[in-house]
Amino acid sequence: MVDCCIIIPCFNEANRLDIETFKTFQKQNNAINLLFANDGSTDNTFAVLNSLNEKLPNVSILNFEKNSGKAETIRKAVLQTNKKYNYIGYLDADLSTSLSEISRLLNIAKTKNKTFVLGSRVKVLGASIKRKFYRHFFGRMVATFIDSLILKLDIYDTQCGAKIIQSDLALSIFKEPFKTKWLFDVELLARTKKLHGKAYCKSNIIEVPLNQWHDTKDTRISFIDFLKTPFALLKLYSNYAK
């Protein structure tokens, strides 16, 4: 039985998709379906994904002709899973979070009976967490603002692109379009809190330090995105803060 669907949004990923790594993982993990969502790529990403789909049984492809961004692509992909899985997760196509790590997060969700598992990029002894200094510094500023004024859940890292969510919860919090572009991870947590309350979040959400996370050279977050962040934070505060 396929227990979990991992959504991988793709935009012009043809030259950096590690096809062999995906193949190896899929052959060893029959209980996980990899759902690649092509977000209007203008290169041959779709052709590369189709070739992978033809060789492996638990690989699915969604093709969106118009580019809509990571948040909306994941949202549309989640809604198309249509309750076929117990868990839904997502991670970045560049595998900054490895497939073995997402599998570990899934195992924690099941063994600890949690509905929302967050990967967390915490630098601890024995872990290999490599982030660009400016992204780490800026990320900590944003995370501090978010948790202090909006979430108030003592979450260290809301922005890590690796999460596992119980299917029913995922379908409810991905139902509506997001208010922001790359802070949608925060909105997922804020929506969970709004729907179920703080006590539910404290009991059912768990943050798990990753053993490995590496920034890639070809980051998709631009300087313009950083400049827009204060406006995005204001949107989050006006819609979700209490």
N, C-alpha and C positions, 0 to 999 in steps of 0.2 A: 504494500500500500504506500502511495506517495503521501507523506505526512506534511510536507512543507514546500512552499513555493518561494524561491528567492528571485526577486525581481532585479534585473540589471539594466538600468537605462543606458542607452548608447547614442551618442551623437558624434559622427565622424571618428569612429574608433577603429577603422579598418587596419591602421598601421600599428596599433598598440594593444589590440586584443590578444591575450596570451592563450591561444586556442588549445595548445597542448595541455596547459594547466587545467583548463576547463574540462577537457576530455578525460584526463586522469581522475579528476575529482568526481565526475559524473559516473564513471565506471565503478567507483568505489562507494558511491552513496546513492543507492537506488530509491531511498525514501525521500529524496529531495529533488524537486523539479526546478530547473533553471529556466526562468522566463526572461528572455532578452527583449527589451522594448526599444525598437529603433525610432529615435525621435527626429524624424525628418532629415536624416543624414544626406549630405550632398556628395559623399565619396561612395565607395563600394561596400560600406558596412553591411548593408542588407544582404548582399551576395555572400559575404563571409559568414554571416549568421546562418543563412540557409544551408551552406555547406556543412556547418556544424550540426544543424538540425537533422540533416539526412543521415548522419553517422551515429547519433546517440538517441536512445528511446525517450529519456526524460528531459528533453530540451524542447522548449516552445518559443515561438517567435511572434511578436506583435509588431506590425509595421504601421507607424503613424506618418503619413505623408508630410504633414506640416510640423515644423519644429515648434515646440511649446515650452521647452525647458525641463530640467530634471524633475522639479516638484510635480508639475502637471502630468508628466509622462508616467511617473510612478503612481500617481493618484489614479489615472485612467487604467493602468495595468492592474492595480489592486482591485478595482471594481469589476474587472473582467474575470477575475479568478472565481467569482460566483460561488463561494462557500464550498469549493472542492477540496480545500486543505484545512488542517487543524491550525497551522501557523503560516504566516506570511512574513517575509523579511525582504530586506534590500541591501545592496552594497554597490560600490562604484565599480565601473567596468575596468578601471586601471588596476584593480586589486590592491589598492593601498591598504585595505583590510583584506587579509588572505581568506580563501575559501575555508581553510581549516579553522579559522577563527569564527566565521559565521556558523559553522557546524557546531563549534563549542558553545556558542550562544544559544543555539537551538536546544542542545542537550541540557543546558542550565534551565531554560524555560520549562522543559518537560519535567526534569527531576525536582526542581524547586516549586513547580506549579505556579509560575508567574505568567501574567498576560502581556507584559511589555518588558523586553530585555534590551538595554542600551549598551553598546560597546563604548568604552571610555579610554581616551588616550592619556593615561596617567603614567608619567615617568617613574618607574619603581625599579629597584635592583632586580636584574634578571630579565627585564622586558626590553624589547628593541623598539622604541618609539622615536621616530625621526621626523621632526617637523621643522619647517622653515621658521626662523626666529620671528620674523615679522607676523607670520600667520598665527603662531602660538601666542604672541603678545596681544595681538588684536583680538584673537579668539577668547583669551582670558578676560579681557575688558568687557566683551559682549556677554559672555557667560555670567559674569558677576552681576551685570545689570539685569539680565533676564531672570536669574534666580532670585535676586533680592527684591525686584519690583513686580515681577509677573508670576512666575511659577511658585516660588517659595517652597520648594521641595528638596532643597539641599542637593541638587544635581550638579556634578562637577563639569560634565561635558555633554551638552545637548546637541552639538553639531557633528559628532562623529557619524560618518555615513554607513553605519552598520547597525541594524536593528532587527529584532525578531518580535512579532506581535501576534497574539492569538487572533484567529481569523475573524470572529464576530466583532471584536473590538476594532480591528483594522478596518473592516468594512464600514463601521460607524464613524470613525474619525477621519477617514479619507473620503467620505461621502460628498462634502462640499468643497468647492475650489478654495485654494489658499489665499490669504490676504497678502502674503509676501512671497518673494521668489526663493532665496536660498536660506531663509530662516524657517522653512516649513517644518523642520524637525521640532522646533519649539512649539509650533502650532499643534502638532500631534499630541504633545504632552499637555498643552493648555486645554485642548479639546477633551482629552481624557479626564483631566481634573474637573472641567466644567460639566461633563456628563455624569461622572461618578463620585466626585468629591475628593478632598485631600486625603481622607483616611484610606479610601480605596487605593489611591496612588501609592501611599506609603507601604501598603501591604502587597501590592501586585506589580509594582515597577521595581526592577533591580538594575543597578549600574554595575557592569563587569569590566574591570581593567583588562585591556587587550595585552596579549603577550607580544604582539608585533603589529606595527603600523608605520608605513613609510610614505611620506609626501612624494609625489611624482613631479617630474620636471614640467610636464604639460598640464599645469593646473587650469581648471576651467572657471575659476573665480577671478574676475578682472579687478583692476583698480577702481573702475567705475562702480562695481558692486560694493566695494568698501565705502565709497563716498555716499552711496545710497543707504547705508546701514542705519544711520540715525533716523531716517524717515520710516524705514521698516520697523525699527524698534518702537517708534511712536504708534504705528498701526497696531502692533501687537499689544501695546499697553492699553490703547483705547478700546480694543476688542476683547481682551482677555483678563486684564488686571482687575482685581476686586479689592 
